[in-house]
C-alpha cells in the first residue's frame, strides 16, 4: 500500500514570498523519521493512477522509447508524451503524427498539447482522443522562448481570459479526462497560479500539475513547494506537485510539505530511470535498491539500440549523446566517455564505445 508522510501542514496560506523548497521542508517538517499513512490512488475521471506518480512531458526526451523504458522498470502511474504543437497536429504534419505513436503497454498515457488558438487546440484535442490517449493535457507552463513567443505555454498565464477560453473549448469537445500543467506565474511579480487553478476547476479540468517555479526562473534556483501547498488548499480537484524531485526522499518530502495528491518527475528521471520504482517503494514504507553497473549497462545499450533502429543516423547520434550525459552521471570516468563520444562518426562506433566503457568498469570491480 502506498503511504503519505505525516507532517503535512494544515495551512500554508501566509505570505506568498515565504519559501518552503526541498531543503526547507526537510528542516521544518521532516527532521524526525517519517511515519507513512495510507495514500489513495488518484482518479482522473475513469483513469486510476496507482501509484500516483507521473512522468513529466519533456521535449526530445519522453519519446516512445524512453516512456517504455520507464514503464517497464515499473513504479510510474502515468507516462506523458513530449508536448505537441496543436497547429502541427491540425495541419497533419507527418513527423508530428509519428511522434504521437504509442504502444498499449504504455497505458495510462497522457498526451500534452500546446497552442494559443482555441479552435486549433479543440481540433488537436479531438485527435488526441481519437488516437486513444487516456488523458489530454494542456501545456500552460512551458517557459521556452519559442513557445512563449507564440503566446502559448506559460504565456497563457499572462492572459487568463484566453487560457479559460482554451480550457472551456477543449473540455466541451472531448470526453476523455482533461488536465492542465502550469507554473507559479510568469515571474515573481505575477504569481497567479491560484487564479489559473480556480479557472481550471471551474471549467471541468479533472486535475492540475504545477511546477513550483516561475517561467522566468526556467529551471534555475529552487522550486518553492509552499505554493504547491497553497494550491492544494485552494482546489478540490487533484493537485500534482512538480519540481526538484531527484530522489525517493524528495518525493516523500514534497508530499509531506504540500499535501499534494501525487508527484510528477521530469529531469530526475533522465538521470535515474529507476526513480519511479524507488519512489513507489519509499512511499509504501519499504526500502529500495540502487541499480547496479550491469543494470545501467543493459538499460543504456537497450535504449540506444532502440533509438538506432528507429531514428536516422544524424538524429540518433544527437539523442544518444544527450542521453549519455544523463545516464553516466556519477559513474567513474563518465566524463571521459562523454568527451570521447563527441568525436565518434557513427552509431556503430558509439555503441561500441559505450559497451567498452561499461566492460572496463565491471572488470575493475570484479578484480
N, C-alpha and C positions, 0 to 999 in steps of 0.2 A: 504494500500500500504506500502511496506517495505521502509525503508529510509536509506540513507547514511549520516553520520555525516560530516558536513562541517569542514574543517580544516586539511584534509589530505595533507601532504607536496607534492609539485610537484617534489621534488628531495631530495633523501637521499643518494646520491652517494658519500658521504665523506668517511673518514677512516672507515674501517671495524670494528675497535675496539670501535667506538662510540656506547654507549648503549642507547636504547630507549625502555625499557621494560614498563610494565604497569604503574609503578609509574612515570617514566619519561614522558611517553606520557600524563599522567594526568596533570603534572606540565607545560609542554611546549606547549601543544596543546589544552587542554580542560579545561582551567581554567574558561572560560566563559560557560554559558549554551549552550548546543549543539543544533544546528538547523538541522533538518533532511531534506535531499533531497532524491528524489526517488532513489532506488537501484533496479536494474533489477534482475529478476530471473537468475540463472546461467544455461546455456545449456551445458551439457556434451554429445556431439553428439545429438542424439534424446531425451535424458533424460533431462526433465525440472526440475530443483531443486528450489523449491519455498516453503518456504523461503530458502535462500542459507546457510543452517546450516547442518552440518554433525556430526553424532555420530561417534567418532573415534573407530577404531578397538582396542580392549583390550583383551588380552588372559585371559580366565577364567571369563570374565565379560560380553562381548557383545554376550552372547548366545541368543538362540531364545526367552527365557522368558524376558530377560532384553530389547531386541530390541522391542518386542511387547509392553512392558510397556511404553517405551519412545514414541513409535509411537502412542499409544492410548491416552497418555496425550496430545500430539499434539505439533506443532511448529517445529519439525525436518524435514529437507528436504530429507536427505539420511541417512539410518542406515547402518553401516558396520559390517560385521561378524568378529568375532575374527580371527586373522590371522592363515592361514592353511599352513602346510608344503607341498610343491609341491611333494616331494618324497612320503609322506604318501598318497596323493591323487592318484598318479600314481600307487602305489602298491595296491590300492584298500582296504586300511585299513578300517575295518568296523566302528571303533569308529570315525575316521576322516569323513567318509561319513555321519555318524549320526550328527556330528557337522554341516555339511553343509546343513542340512534340514532347510527350511524356509517357512513361510506362505505367501500367496499372499498379506495379509494385511500389510506386512512389506514394500512393494514397495514404492518408489525406494530403492533397496538394492544393496550394493556393497559387493563383496567377495574379501578379500585380500589374496594373496598367497605370499610365500617367498621361496627362494632357490638360489643356486649358479650354477646349471646346466641348461643351456639354453634349452636343449631338454626336460628335466623334467618340466621346467616352461611352455614350449609350451603345453605339454600334459595336465598339470594341468589347464591351462587357457581354453583349449578346454572343459574340464569337467565343469568348471565354466560356460561357455557359454551354454553347453548342459543342465545344471541344470536350466537355465532360469534367472540367475542373470542379473540385469540391467547394472551393471558396473563390470569390473575386475580391481582390484587394485594390484600393485606390491609394496611389502614392501622393501624399501631401507633405512629404518630409525630405525629399532628396535635395541636398544643398549644392549639387554640381552646377557650375555656371551655365553650361549649355542647356540644362533643364530649366533653371531659373529664368534665363533669357526668353524662353518660350512661355513664360508666365505659368509654368507647371511646377510640380513638386512642391517644395517649401514655399514657393512664391504665392501659392494659393492661401497661405496663412495670412498674407497681406491683403487678401480680398475675400472676406468670409461670405459675401453675397454670392460670388461666383463659385466658391467652394460648396456652398449649400445647394446651388443650382445643379452642380455636377452630381453631388451625392443624391439628391432627390431624383434626378433624371435617370441615373443608373439604377437606383433602388426600385423605381417604378417599372424598369424594363426587364429585370431578371428575377428568377425565383430562387436561385442558389444564395447562400449566405454572402453578405457583403461586409467587409471590414475596411478600415482606413488606418493608415500609418502616418504619423506626423511627428514634429519636434516641439520643443518648448515655444518656438516662435522664430521670427526672422533674426532677432538679436535680443540683447538683454533688455532693451527699452520697449520691446514689442513681444512680450511673452503672453500670448493669447491662447495657449493650449486649452485652458478651461472653456473658453468660448467655443473653440472648434469642437471640443469634446461634447459640449451640450448640443451643438448643431448636428453632430453625428447621431447622437442618441435620439434626438427629436425627429430625425428623418429615416429611422429604421435600420441604421447600421447596427450590426449584431455584436461587434467587438471592436476595440481600438487598440493599437500598439503605439507606444511613444518612445522615441529615442530621447533620452534626458539631456540633450544639448540643443543649443540654438543652431539655426542654419549658418550663422556667421562663424560659429565655432568649428564647423565641419566635424573633424574628429580630434580636435586638439583639446587640451585641458582635461577636466574630469567631468564625467556625467553626474548631474545633480539629482540624485534619487528622491530628494524631498518632494520634488514636483510630481513624481510618479505617485507618491502617497496622496498628494492633494487631488490629483486627477481621480484616483480610485475612490476617495471620499466623496467626490462630486457626482460620479456617474454610477448608474445601477447596472450597466452592461459590463461584460468582462473587460478588464484592462490588462494588457500585456506589457511588461516592462522590458526595456532595451537600453543597453549602454554599459560598457565596461564589465561585461561578464566574460572573464577569461579562464576561470577555474570553477570547479564544482562549488567551492565555498562562496565564491562571488554570487552564484545563483541563490544560495541559501540566504546570504546577507541581503540581497535585493528583496526577496520575499519577506524577510523579517522586517526590513526597514520600510516597506511600502504597502504590504498587504495585497500586492498585485495578484491576479488570478493565474498568471503564467509568466514565463520568461522567454524572450526572443534573443537568440545569439547570432551574431554576424561574424566579425573578424576573428573572434576567439576560436571559431570552428575551422578557420582556414589553417591555423597553426596546429590545432589538435582536433581532427575529425572525430575522435573518440569522446569529445567533451559531453555530448548529449547523453551517452550511455553512463558516463561518470556522474553527471548531474542527477540523472534518474535514480541512480543508486544512492547518491548522497541525500536527496530529499525523501527517500524512503527509509532513511535511517541506517542504511547499510554502508559498507566500505566499498572502495573501488580500486582497481589496479591501473597502473600506468602501462601503456603499450611497450612491448619490447622492441629492440632494434630490428629483430626479424619481422615483427608486426609492421613496423614502419616501412621496411623494405618492400614487403609484399603489397601493402596498400599503395605505395608510391608507384611501383612498377606496374601494378594492375591498372591504376588510374591513368598513368601515362600511356600505356598501350591502348587503352580505350580511346584516348584523345588522338593518338597517332593513326588509329584505324579510321576515325571519323572526320578529322579535320585536314585541310590542305596543309602541306608541309610548313609553309611560312607561318601560317596562323598557329599551327600546332607548336612550333618552336617558341613563339611568343608566350603561349599559355603555359608550356612546360617550364620555361624559365621563371615565370611568375609563381607557379605553384612550388617549384623547388625552393625558392626563397622562403616560403612559409613552412613547407614540410621539414626542412633541415634546421629550422630554428632550434637552437640549443644542442644540436648534435656536434660531437667533436669533429673538427675540420670542415664544418659545414660551410664556412666562408670560402675555404679553398675550392670546394666543389662549385659554389656559386660563381666564383671567378672563372673557373675552368669552362663551365658550360657556355659562357658568353662568347667563347672562341670557336665553339663547335659548329660545323657546317650543316648538319642534317639530324633528323630524328634518330636514325640508327646509332650514330656515334653518341648522341645524347643519352639514349637508354643504356648503352654500354658503359658510359662514364658513371651513371647513377648506380648501376649494378656493381661495378668495381668498387665504388665508394663504400657501399654497404658491406661488401665482402671483406674489405680491409678492416672495417670496424669489428665485424664478427670474428675474424681471425685473431685480432688483437685481444678481444675479450675472452676468447677461448684459450689463449696462451697461458 
